[in-house]
């Protein structure tokens, strides 16, 4: 990178081992990567006698970050040689005044603070509303079509667009919150432009509305409670929970929808009157959402999301682990709050580190897992995974130099084995907001409510 005067430049040199490059697309062939001395020759820059060096390495035990090293000498012909270690991230620059900054980490707040309310009157026209994230369709702030002094959130896309990861199985929707949410209530006013449309509220939704607890009311007054977003053809035949009728919302009139989920119960209201209270499956967790069943300009106003129940405070359910403590799986702490026994870091050397105690998960010869003092190069503490994808989907965690991987059963037993136990699981997903290693990234009805790796003395 050269400055706009053409007098100074910086360059970066990176060397990644094969096992730390799973995010490379397409995948790399198997290869051995070693440290080496590399010689470069500058072209177009005369008179450069030395380069400042900063060094980082995320594969190294000490994880140095932006450490200042002695300047490297540039020969009269423009050549210079640097040692490039495996895992190195080197910055070389003609700038001599750079310094490593200092900062204080802000207090962690992994979950969006609740309650959250919005009347959409504080935004410029055409903007997105704060915190809402459009996944299918596009929601913008627009003047109320019947009251220009009021502003609403309106779905703007008039027809099915080119699909992203989904070609458009469910209707347009926008979400807010996090995948760990469980016990929440979502309320909104909605207005339909056509009797063919339906307005919906949802809890425990995944990113594409393929799973969740969803309550919709159509222009004909038929309501549906389902385990997914509404299909675009308007026929609620997939994943039904309950259905019925209410007074028709008609066209171009405001009505209110509310859905509350607490543990295995869902309750819905329409215009302030309770419509249902139903038992729902425990396996869904996820975002709050509002949406519709078709590509029309449905409008929303006065949204409100709040906590339900008392399971919203960090907990310490047991004594902290010590060396030798057996590692198990327990039901995941819900709602984006933390439980001390389920706080783990996944490190660059494939270790699973219990954050409060700094102990590492280790595989014993018997296949059981226990806590141990961390040993950076120990294969028994290295659970190799695709550290990019494990944050977005379930991935195997394979014990280094073996074919055995981390597996679990519904009674909480966690071991390493080359076979996935019947009725159990053999892959995991990491939730970095809450530091949970879960047995599901998305809804798995066979496994039920998510289980998390746990260490309790």
N, C-alpha and C positions, 0 to 999 in steps of 0.2 A: 504494500500500500504506500503510495507516494503522496506527499502533501501538495497543495495546489500551487506552490511555488516551484516544485520539482527539486527542492534542495535536500529534503529529508525523506526517509522511508522507514518502514517497519516490515518485517517478514515473519512468518510463523512456520514452524517445522513440527510435524506430529508423527509419532510412530505408535501404532496400536497393535497389540498382539492379536492373533487370530481369534482367540476365544473371547476377546473383549470387543469384537467388531460384529456382533450379530445384527446390528441395525443397518449395516451396509446392504444396500439394495442395488442389484441382485447380490445374493450371498457370495462370499469369497471362497475359492477353493482352499482346501486344507494346506497350510504352510507353516513352517517354523520361522519365527521372527526373533531376531537377536539384536542386541545393541551393536552399534557400529560407529566408526568415524566417517563423516561425510564431508567432502570438499565441494565448495560452491565457488563460482566466479561471477563477480558483479559485472554488469554491462550497462553503460550509460551513466555511471556514477564515478567520477574521477576524484582523487584526493581523499577518499575515505580511508582512514588509517585504523579505525577500530569500530566495533559494534557493541553496544550495551546488550546484556543477556539477562532475560528473566526465565525462570524454569518452574514448571509445574509437572506433576506426575500423579495421576489418579490410580495407577496400578501399583504404586510403591506403598510400602507399609506405612510410612509417615505422611503420605499424601501432601508433599510440599506444594504450595500454591504461590506462584509469582515471586519466587525467591530470587534475589539478585545474585548473579554469579560474576566472576571477573570478566572484564571485557575481552572479546576475542579480537586478535590482531588480523588486520587485512593487509596482505602483501601488496607490493607495488603493482602487480599484474591483476589485482582485484580478487585474488583467491583467498579463501579462509576455510578453516577446518573446525568442525564442532563434533563433539561426542553426542550421539542421539541414542538415549537409552530406550528400552521398551517401555511404552507408556508415557514417553516424554511429550510435553507440549512446550516448545521453546519459542520465545519472542526475541527477535534480534532487531535492534533499531539504532539509528544514528542519533536519536533523541537522548540527551544526557540528563535531562531534568525530571524524568519520570519518577514517581514515588508510589509505593504501595499504600493504598488508603486504609483507614481504620473505620470500623462501623460497629454499632451495637445492634445485635439482632432484635427485631421487634418481638413483642410477646406473641406467641402462637395463638391464632384464632382460626382453626381449620374449618369451622362451620359458619355459614352466614348467620349473623345475629338475627334472632327472631324475638318479637314479631316484626314483620316487614309489611308495610302498607304503601300503596301508591295510587294517587288519583290521576296521574299523568299530566297534570297541569303545569309542571315546571320545566318542560322540555321544548326546544325548538321543533317546529313542524318537520317531519321527515326523519327524526332521530329515533334510535332505539331507546327503550326504557331501561333504566338502571338495573343491572343484574340479570334481567331476562335475556336468555340466549336462544335464538331461533335455530331449531334443528331441521324442521321441515316447513317451508313457506318463509315469509318475511313479514315481520310485525313492525309497524311504524306508528309514531305519534301523529295524529291527524285531528283536525277540528271535528267536533261532533256534527254530524250531518244535519241535526235538527236544533243545535244550540251552539253557535259559533264561539261563545265565550267558554265553552267546556271542551276539553281535549280528551281523546280516547286512544287506546291502542288497537289498531286495525290491521287485519291480515290483508296484504296487498297483492299477492300473486294470483292472477286470474285463472291460471291453468297449470296442469302438471308440468313442472320443469324437467330438465335433464337430471336424472338421479345421481346421487353421490354414492354412499354405501348401500342405499336402498332406493329402488326406482320409484317409490311412492306407494308402499303398501298401506300405510296409515295416512290420515288427514294431516293438514298443517298444524304444528304445535310449537310452543316455545316453553322453555323450562327454566328453573331457578333452583339453586341449592346445591346438593351433593348426593353422591350415590349411597352414602351411609344413612341418609334420613329414613325414618321409619314411622314415628308417631307425630304426624303433622296434620293440620287442617288447612285447606285452600278454599278461599271464597272469592267470588268475582261477580260483577254485573255483566250481562252479555246482551247483545241485540242482534237478531238475525235479519239479513237482507232478503231472505227467501224461505219459503216453507220447506224447501229441500235441505236446508242446512240444519246442523245441530251444534249446540254449544257444549263444551266439555271442561271439566276440571279433573285433575289427576294427582295422586300421590304415588310414591314408590316407583316412579317411572324410570326406565332406562333411556339412553340417549336417542333411540329411534322409535320409542313408543311401542316397541314390540312386546314389552311387559310392563306391568304396573297395575294400580287400582284406578279405574277410570269410570267417571260418572258423566253421562251425556243426556241431554234433553233435546229432542228434535222438534222441528216446527209443527209437527202433527201432535205433539204432546206425549209421544212415547219416550220413556226414559229407559236407559240400559246401564247396568253396572257390569263391567267386563274386566278381564285381566290384560287388556292391551288397548292401544288407541283405536279409535273408530276406523273401520275400513272405508276407503273412499267411495265404495259403491253404496254405502249407507245401510247395508244389511248386517245386523249385529248377530252373526251366527257363530263366530269364533270366540272361544274363551269366555262364554257367558257366565255370569254369576246370578243375576236377577234382572227382571224387567217389569214394567208396569206403565201406567198412564197418569198424567197430571193435566191440569188445565193448559191448553195449547198456548205456547208463548207468542204465537202469531208472528207478524212481520213488523219490524221497525218500532218495537216497544222494548223497554228495558225490563229484564228479569234477573233474579239472583240465584246463583248456584253455590252450594257449599258441600265439600266432602271432607270428612274427618276419619282418619285411620289411627287406631290405638291397638297395638298388639295384633290379635286376630279378629278384630271387629272393624267394620266400615259403616259409617252413618252418613246419609245424604239428606240435604234440605233443598227445597225449591221454593223461592219467594218466602223464605222464613218458616215454611212448614216441613216437618220431617217426612221424608218419603220412604226411607227404608233404614233398617239396621240389620246388617248381614254379617255372618261369619265369613272371613276370607282366608286364603292360604297364607302361611307365614313366610314363604320363600322370597317374596319381592322386597327389595329395598331401593331407594332412589329419590329422584328429584320431584319437586312440586311442578305442576305444568297446567297450562290452559291451552285449549285448541278447539278443533272442529273436524267435521267429517268430509269437507269438500273445499274446492278452491273458490271461495266466495269471500266478500269483504265483511266478515263477521267482526263486530266491534266488542271491545272489553273495556271496563272501567272499574275503578275502586277495588283493586285486588288487595287481598289480605292473606298472609300466611303466618301461622302461629304454631307454637309447640302444643302438643297434647300429652297429658299424663305427666309423670314425675321422673321419667328415666332420661334426664337431660343434664346430669351433673357427672363430672369425672369421678371415677370410683377406684378404690384400692381393695379389691375383693379378697386378698389373701396376703400372706407374708411373702416378701420378695424371695426369689430363688437364690440358692447358694450352689457352690460346686457340687455336682452329683444330683441335683434336682432333676427329676424326670419331666420331659417336655410332653405336653398333651395338647388336645384341641378342646376348646370350650366355646359356647355360643358367643358370637361377636358382640361386644358392647355397641349399642345402637346409637343412632341419631348424631353421629359425628363427634361424640364426646369420647374421652379416652379411658381405658382401664389399664392400670399399671402392669398387669400381668401379660398384656397383649401388645406392648410397645416394642417393636423391633425395627432395626435398621438393616437394609440389605447393602453390603459394602462392595467395593470394587474387587475384592479378592474372594467374592462369593460367600462371605461369612454372613450368618444371621445373628446379629448382636442385640441382646436385650438392652434397651436404652437406659433404664434406671440403674442397672447393676454393671453394665459393660461386660457381662459374661457372654460367651458364644455358645450356640447350639452345636453339639458334637455327636456324631454317630458312634455308638459303641459297637464292639465286635458282634454283639448279639442282634444288632439291628435297631435296638431302642435308641432313643435320643435323650441326651442329658445336657445339663449346663456345665461349662468348663471355662477355665481361663483361656482367653483368646490366644491362639498361636497362628500368626499370619500365614505361614506356609503349610499348615496342616491340611492334608487331603480330607481328613475326617471332619473338618469344619468348613469344607468348600462344597457348596450346593450350587452347581453351575446352572445358570438360567439365561434366557434372553431378557436382559435387564431393561430393555425398552418395551417389549411386548407384555412383560409380566405386569406392567402398570395399566394395560389396556385389555387384557384377556387372560384366561387361564394358561399357564405354562408349566411344564415339568421342571422340577428342581432335582438335578442328577448329582449324586455324590461323585466327586471328582475321581477320575481314573477307574470308574466302575459303571455297571449298567443299572445300578440300583438308584431309585429315586424316592423322594419324600412322599409318603402315602399316609392316609388316615382313614379311620372308621367312625361311624356315627356315635359310638360309645366313647369317643375321645382318645383312642389309642393312635399314636403317631409313630411311625417307624420308617426305616429305609428298606426298600424291597424292589426286586426286579419285576414284581407283579402288583397290579392294583387290586386291592381286596374287594371281594364281592360286596356290593352295596356301599362301598367307600369311594374314595377319590384318589387320584394320582397326579393332580396338578393344582396350582395355586395362583392367586392373584394378589398383588401388593397394592395396598391403598396408602399412598404416601402422606395424605392429609392427616390420617389418624394412626399411621405406622402399623397398620394391621396386615397380617398375612392371612388372607381368607381362602377358604376352599372353593369359593365361587366368585366370579367377576359379575356374572349376570344370573338371572333367576334359573335355578335348577330345582324343579319340584321334587325330584327323587331324593335330593339331599336335604330339602327343607330349609329352615332358617340357617344362614351362613355360620360356619364354625371358623374359629381363629386359632392360630398357634398361640399357646399359652404356657407360661412358666410360673408355677406357684410352689413355694416351699411346703 
